[in-house]
Amino acid sequence: MTAGTPLSRRGSKLSDTSPMPEYIQAHFDRVDQEYSSASERYVGLAVAENKLVWDLLEPVINDPRDVPARAAGYDDMVGSEAFRTTLASFASEHIWGREVDASQVIALAGAGAVLELLFHVLGDPGDGVLVPTPSYAGFWMDIESRDGMVVVPVHSRAETGFTLSVADLQAAYDGADVPVRVLLLTNPVNPTGRILSTDEIRNAVAWARSVGVHIVINEIYALSTHGDTPFVPTGSVIDDVGDDMHFVWAFSKDFAMSGFRCGVMTSQNEDVRAAVSALAYWACVSGDTQHLLDTMLQDTEWLAGYLTGMRSRLRESYTRTTAALSAAGIPYIPADAALFLLCDFRQYLSEPTWDAEDALWRRILDEANVNLTPGSACHIAEPGFLRLCFAQEPPDVVEAAIARIARTLR
Ligand SMILES: Cc1ncc(COP(=O)(O)O)c(C=O)c1O
């Protein structure tokens, strides 16, 4: 910056903010480093990405393209009508568990963009959003960075298997020192890979309605199921989805295409859709990407094969990962969905503190050269849980990484 030409107050605040949590910075610092042997190479298991399916995607992504002239020009900023029509029919069948019309669908540049714009129109600066923990670390950025809203954590406990209870919701709501406007539910849950039960969903929605807050349902891992518990879409268990419920999904996880940046929302609430649409120009999905995703979703034969293949690879990786963890003496919380699970390192902490958790994360990074997501980043109520993303590397690499962690712990 040139001296004497200061940034705005909000610009200065943003420029002082670290753009990335330390565990993500550590990943990008190491991921391209060269190592003399595979046994020394850095293994990143801290970022929620599915790297097991590129060979299933590559043929349709790199197929000779047939981009129409229309995709090169301006179109509806919330997604072309053709794309939203395809999305509505795909997501009604596979994700939302109920029929949704294309007019109620909005596509933007990733789930993060959808959430940020959605919170922008649901609350004002200083208003609170209830976020159950353990939680996806990025919600703090989505909610607080530009929207200026405040995350109100709803802590659940390891003893209950981190289930979501009305008592915890009520306690967080009563204890909040800001007016709460929204409840954000993520299902399947990041970072536990749990699928919420029908009762948990029904009770949380009924409770949110009793206190009159909006309900945002983030189902970004809806299709990434690998266990025996089926995913239950919230729209299929709530009979009266109303103007207070807004649903989010994206291609980032279930289609392993986080770099393409396409998130999707649906809401019956016309005012919410109009307000989000007014901001969509700054977060739209490129015409080229819309065309590609539209083509992929319409190829029903490829789609069926992809979903089956993707799930069986997640299942294999999860099974081998959990076997390796058991052999290494590292307890974990069983998961049924998503790309990760929570490992319980509490017995390996020198004392039950966040400093001790940080020291353990650092030791695993420095000595084993393996990066896990610290539980502190997931705002877990107690120290000692680290998230392991088992889909970020092939199963044999994950197994080798767990063996290295075990050596470090010994
Ligand atoms: C629960 C959850 N929501 C949102 C996101 C952000 O997704 P996107 O890359 O589509 O912005 C993530 C990414 O990890 C996530 O886990």
PDBQT file of the ligand as one rigid body, heavy atoms in Angstrom, charges set to zero:
ROOT
HETATM    1  C1  LIG A 501     -20.116 -28.435   5.508  1.00  0.00    +0.000 C 
HETATM    2  C2  LIG A 501     -19.467 -27.616   4.429  1.00  0.00    +0.000 A 
HETATM    3  N1  LIG A 501     -20.121 -26.556   3.923  1.00  0.00    +0.000 NA
HETATM    4  C3  LIG A 501     -19.576 -25.791   2.973  1.00  0.00    +0.000 A 
HETATM    5  C4  LIG A 501     -18.314 -26.065   2.455  1.00  0.00    +0.000 A 
HETATM    6  C5  LIG A 501     -17.754 -25.179   1.383  1.00  0.00    +0.000 C 
HETATM    7  O1  LIG A 501     -17.966 -25.752   0.104  1.00  0.00    +0.000 OA
HETATM    8  P1  LIG A 501     -17.605 -25.029  -1.245  1.00  0.00    +0.000 P 
HETATM    9  O2  LIG A 501     -16.215 -25.448  -1.607  1.00  0.00    +0.000 OA
HETATM   10  O3  LIG A 501     -18.620 -25.523  -2.226  1.00  0.00    +0.000 OA
HETATM   11  O4  LIG A 501     -17.704 -23.561  -1.036  1.00  0.00    +0.000 OA
HETATM   12  C6  LIG A 501     -17.596 -27.162   2.957  1.00  0.00    +0.000 A 
HETATM   13  C7  LIG A 501     -16.225 -27.446   2.488  1.00  0.00    +0.000 C 
HETATM   14  O5  LIG A 501     -15.461 -28.167   3.109  1.00  0.00    +0.000 OA
HETATM   15  C8  LIG A 501     -18.195 -27.956   3.954  1.00  0.00    +0.000 A 
HETATM   16  O6  LIG A 501     -17.578 -29.039   4.472  1.00  0.00    +0.000 OA
ENDROOT
TORSDOF 0
